[in-house]
């Protein structure tokens, strides 16, 4: 039983992997792709246009330049946007709700504080990496940064340690989870695009993420702290979530909300391993382990244990839920537009052309998937766009791979998507401002850490590829 077949109705059409007939010659298609990607970069980086419109215009230029015709300039874009938002968008919404209840109730703070309270000063960097790894499972990268950085600053100030020594491990934990582990949007999109097995990808993603966080986080942070010995500022205001009575949920309760969706999704792998998919129990486990159902169950669970159980009324719970929707509107639009641009690339045939070129080059497929994602990441500054586009390009090449190697392709693409964050990435400026760094210092720390996450992640994927 192929487990993704159970998720296909929910994540349908994020990528059309069926062969397409190129609308133009190879040279024209490649030129069209280069022009459209260059236009997107110019519009985002120099014109400062919102990525949604930049991606939309880039898709139109791609369609017209590739001889798809003016009448179909936005046909593929609209189809890709609709299928991406319709599939992954719902999961993003549910993930945002879970994250909101964790932050508003103080549950996320409770997890972090509990870990830190049991950690000696010499191990604080490792504790922050662990805290970020746990908290980062259900939270979007930006939410995790906003949550953890004020705590990082406070911990660094109290321990009188360079803020980089404490902060880089936390950022490494968040970044690795963002690129490698579902239910984050990038991995989920790549899983559907490449028709990978969700449970296998989740399990292998965690295996790759653990050493990646260790090396790119606490290990590398020691050297970075010497290069950039910036101390935490004197004035700090750290806001902490709590309920109206000033109480936080217990550590175990908060942790259960974080781990519940992961456990539910891993149940599908158990069903496949035990070959009980045709039994009633197997069907139930597959149903609740599908991403949509798993996150929906966790969202409802969070409303109870982090909401009403702490004394909040249903009106207040509804308000918190509503507050989670606003901040992700832009994310949904950008992710959807990335899917639209990707679908235009796929429908033009350029993905098949590039894919065939890579296949003919003799380059190992896992390395090729990583490299394609790296190029798109450097060009656009978006890990999600890099994941979507690279997955679209590599999809025609994975048909003959085993389920484990298709899952590893998802991870290779995810690792490549976080390579070298620089000035065209919002995360670069977010970290720079939070830490009070110069542009040069941000390159020496944050950008280098992202490179380490990407390269170590790739090495982990290639090593797993030798044994699974």
ZINORTA-V451135 format. One record per pair of residues at least 4 apart in sequence whose C-alpha atoms are under 7 Angstrom apart, sorted by the first residue. I is the first residue (numbers start at 1). GAP is how many residues later the second one is. Records with the same first field share a line. If there is no record, write none. Layout:
I->GAP, GAP
//
This chain:
1->271
2->195
3->194, 195, 265
4->4, 191, 192, 193, 194
6->284
7->4, 283
8->4
10->77
11->76, 77, 181
12->71, 75
13->70
14->66, 69, 70, 175, 178, 179, 325
15->178, 328, 377
17->378, 379
20->327, 329
21->328
22->326, 327
23->43, 44, 45, 325, 326
24->4, 5, 42, 43
25->4
26->4, 327
27->4
28->4, 38
29->4, 37, 321
30->4, 320
31->4
32->4, 30, 33, 34
33->4, 29
34->4
35->4
36->4, 22, 23, 25, 26
37->4, 21
38->4
39->4, 19
40->4, 14, 15, 18
41->4, 338, 339
42->4, 5
43->4, 5, 6, 11
44->4, 5, 6, 7, 10
45->379
49->4, 5
50->4
51->4, 283
52->4, 281, 282, 285
53->4
54->4
55->4, 282, 283, 286
56->4, 281, 285
57->4
58->4
59->4, 18, 282, 285
60->4, 13, 14
61->4
62->4
63->4, 5, 6, 10, 281, 285
64->4, 5, 6, 9
66->282
68->4, 280
69->4
74->4
75->4
76->4, 264, 267, 268, 271
77->4, 263, 264, 266, 267
78->4, 262
79->4, 261
80->4, 259, 260, 263
81->4, 255, 256, 258, 259
82->4, 254
83->4
84->4, 5, 252, 255
85->4, 247, 251
86->4
88->4, 97, 101
89->4, 243
90->4
91->4, 201
92->4, 93
93->4, 232
94->4, 201, 202, 205
95->4, 43, 44, 200
96->4, 228
97->4, 202, 224, 227
98->4, 201, 204
99->4, 39, 40
100->4, 224
101->4, 201, 205
102->4, 5, 6
103->4, 5, 138
104->137, 138
105->136, 137, 138, 143, 144, 201
106->4, 134, 135, 136, 142, 143
107->4, 141, 142, 147
108->4, 27, 146
109->4, 131
110->4, 141
111->4, 140, 143, 144
112->4, 19
113->4
114->4
115->4, 12, 16
116->8, 11
119->4, 5, 8
120->4
121->38
123->4
124->4, 42
125->4, 40, 41, 44, 93
126->4, 43, 92
127->4
128->4, 38, 41, 42
129->4, 40, 41, 44, 88
130->4
131->4
132->4, 38, 41, 42
133->4, 40, 41, 44
135->4, 123
136->8, 37, 38, 41
137->40, 121
138->45, 120
139->4, 5
140->4, 44
141->4, 33, 34, 37
142->4
143->4
144->4, 30
145->4
148->4
149->4, 18
150->4, 88
151->4, 87
152->4, 14, 15
153->4, 10, 79
154->4
155->4
156->4, 5, 6, 7, 10, 76
157->4, 75
161->4, 70
162->63, 67, 68, 69, 70
163->4, 67, 68, 69
164->4, 57, 60, 61, 66
165->56, 57, 60
166->4
167->4
168->4, 49, 53
169->4, 48, 49, 52
170->4
171->4
172->4, 41, 44, 45, 277, 281
173->4, 40
174->4
175->4
176->4, 33, 37, 277
177->4, 32
178->6
179->7, 8, 235, 236, 238, 239
180->7, 25, 29, 231, 234, 235
181->6, 21, 24, 25
182->5, 6, 20
183->5
184->4
185->4
186->4, 198, 201
187->4, 223, 227
188->4
189->4, 199
190->4, 197, 198, 201, 220
191->4, 5, 7, 219
192->4
193->198, 199, 202
194->197, 201, 212
196->207, 210, 211
197->4, 206, 210
198->4
199->4, 66, 67, 69, 70
200->4, 69, 204, 207
201->4, 206
202->4
203->4
204->4
205->4, 206
206->4
208->4, 249, 252, 253
209->4, 248
210->4
211->4
212->4, 241, 244, 245
213->4
214->4, 5
215->4, 5
216->4, 233, 236, 237
217->4
218->4
220->4
221->4
222->4
223->4
224->4, 221
225->4
228->213
242->4, 5, 6
243->4, 5, 67
249->4, 5, 57
250->4
251->4
252->4
253->4
254->4
255->4
256->4
257->41, 45
259->4
260->4, 38
261->4, 33, 34, 37
262->4
263->4
264->24, 25, 30
265->24, 25, 26, 29
266->4, 23
267->4, 18, 22
268->4, 17, 18, 21
269->4
270->4
271->4, 5, 6, 11
272->4, 5
276->6
277->5, 6
278->4, 5
279->4
280->4
281->4
282->4
283->4
284->4
285->4
286->4
287->6
288->5, 6
289->4, 5
290->4
291->4
292->4
293->4
294->4
295->4
296->4
297->4
298->4
299->4
300->4
301->4
302->4, 5
303->4, 5, 14
304->4, 5
305->4
306->4
307->4, 5, 10
308->4, 5, 6
312->4, 5
313->4
314->4
315->4
316->4
317->4
318->4
319->4
320->4
325->4
328->4
329->4
330->4
331->4
332->4
333->4
334->4
335->4, 49
336->4
337->4
338->4, 47, 50
339->4, 49
340->4
341->4
342->4, 46, 47, 50
343->4
344->4
345->4, 5, 6
346->4, 5, 46
349->4
350->4
351->4, 41, 42
352->4, 41, 44
353->4
354->4, 39
355->4, 38, 39, 42
356->4
357->4
358->5, 10
359->4
363->5
364->4
365->4
366->4, 43, 46
367->4
368->4
369->4, 21, 25, 40, 43, 44
370->4, 42, 43, 45, 46
371->4, 45
372->4, 18
373->4, 13, 14, 17, 40, 43, 44
374->4, 42, 43, 45
375->4
376->4, 10
377->4, 5, 6, 9, 40, 41, 42
378->42
380->44
381->40, 43, 44
382->4, 43
383->4, 34, 35
384->4
385->4
386->4, 31
387->4, 26, 27, 30
388->4
389->4
390->4, 23
391->4, 22
394->4
398->8
401->4, 5
402->4
403->4
404->4, 64
405->4, 60
406->4
407->4
408->4, 53
409->4
410->4
411->4, 50
412->4, 46, 49
413->4
415->39, 42, 43
416->38
418->32, 36
419->31, 32, 35
420->27, 28, 30, 31
421->4, 7, 26, 29
422->6, 25
423->5
426->4
427->4
428->4
429->4
430->4
431->4
432->4, 5, 6, 10
433->4
437->4, 5
438->4
439->4
440->4
441->4
442->4, 5
443->4, 5
444->4
445->4
446->4
447->4
448->4
449->4
450->4
451->4
452->4
453->4
454->4
455->4
456->4
457->4
458->4
459->4
460->4
461->4
462->4
464->4
//
